[in-house]
Amino acid sequence: MTVDRAAAPHPAFLTVLSGPSGVGKGSVYARVRQRYPDVWLSVSVTTRPPRPGEVDGRHYHFADRAEFDRMVAAGELLEWAEYAGNCYGTPRGPVEQRLAAGLPALLEIDLQGARQVRAAMPQARLVFLAPPSWDELVRRLVGRGTEDEQTIQRRLRLAREELAAEPEFDVTIVNHSIDQAADELVALLDPTASATHRG
């Protein structure tokens, strides 16, 4: 289910997918990549080391801290943040080139990053990926089974804060299933794309 708060259609624009931790942003983004290879997805830059199977330039652009700091100082990142000692950011150049050519671009970032993009590019369309219910989000966050109770409670507090930010977004997609959410997201980017996806 999609709720659209935008009054008018946007021309070629930046679409930002965000939502609370555990809602499935990364899974939906990966499914878009898999089923809709023609959709352009921004590749983030990070200072964390590559994980097994990750390809530089496809999953992330991998950079050391000095290079990342240089990009921040030069204004080359649309948004950036630091988590657990690693930095993540969205390179500005490829996104601006895409939009200048009249073509849509899709980013998947956290709430803090979405707010930074909105400040830098007010014309960006922000899409909030919501869970079907609070109980389902709790199940997803707790179900990982890899964290202690204190960490889980911190994640749940953060998730409540993130859910409260939904009215800041232009569109809400409820993530009932990864396929459904990916289809709705691509339909926002290109209304004709849903008829041509490779299932």
PyMOL commands that set and color helices and strands:
alter all, ss='L'
color gray80, all
select helices_A, chain A and resi 25-35+65-73+92-100+111-120+134-142+149-163+166-168+178-189+193-195
alter helices_A, ss='H'
color red, helices_A
select strands_A, chain A and resi 2-4+14-18+45-46+61-62+77-83+86-91+105-108+125-130+171-174
alter strands_A, ss='S'
color yellow, strands_A
deselect
rebuild
show_as cartoon
